Amino acid sequence: MSSAYWRVAGMSYVKYANFCADVVRASLKEPFASQAKTREAVYFKTTEYLKGVAQQPVITEVVVKK
């Protein structure tokens, strides 16, 4: 069977990748665990364009996984 395991399990690839990342983070020991925890935050940036030229990007939202 050549199908991807995540597809056979009924998961999307994004859910599978997030699950794998959570398992890896949970297995880390210090100081690597605290370093990985700081990278869990997601930043959303927006960039406005004025006459076709990109302006300075602005962080609009920060989501921290609990």
N, C-alpha and C positions, 0 to 999 in steps of 0.2 A: 504494500500500500504506500503510495507516494504522496498522499495528502499531508498537509501540515498538521501537527498534533493540536495546535490551538484551534484550527478549523474543525477538526473531528470532535473536540471538546465543546464546540458551540460557542467559542469566544471570538471576539474580534482581536486583531493583531495588537491593537493599542492596549486592550485589557490584559492580554497575555504579556506584553512587554512591561506594563506597570506591575503586574503580579511578580514577574521575575526580578524586577528592580527592588521591590519590597523584600523579597526573600534574600537577595544579596545584601541589602542594607541591614537586615535583621541579623545576618551572620557575621557582620564586621565587629572587630574589637577596637577599643580605643587605641590611638587617637583617630583612627580612620572612621569610626562610627560618627563622631561629632562633626568631622569634616563632611561626610556624606549628608548628614542632617541639614547642614547649612545650604546645601545645594537643592533641597526639596522645594524651596520657594519658587514660584512661577511669576515672572514679571511680564505684564502686557504693556507694550509701548505703542504709541501712535505717532505718526509723522505727518504733519500737514505740508501741503505743497502750495507754493505761491508762484504763480506764473510758470509752472512746470519745474520749479526748483525745490528740492526737499529742504525743509526747515529743520531745526533742532528736534530730535525725537523727545517725546515726553512720556514718562512712565505714568500710566493711567490707573493701574491696579496691581496689587501684590497679593497673591494667593499663597498661603502657607498651609501645607498639608499637616493635619493633626494626627 
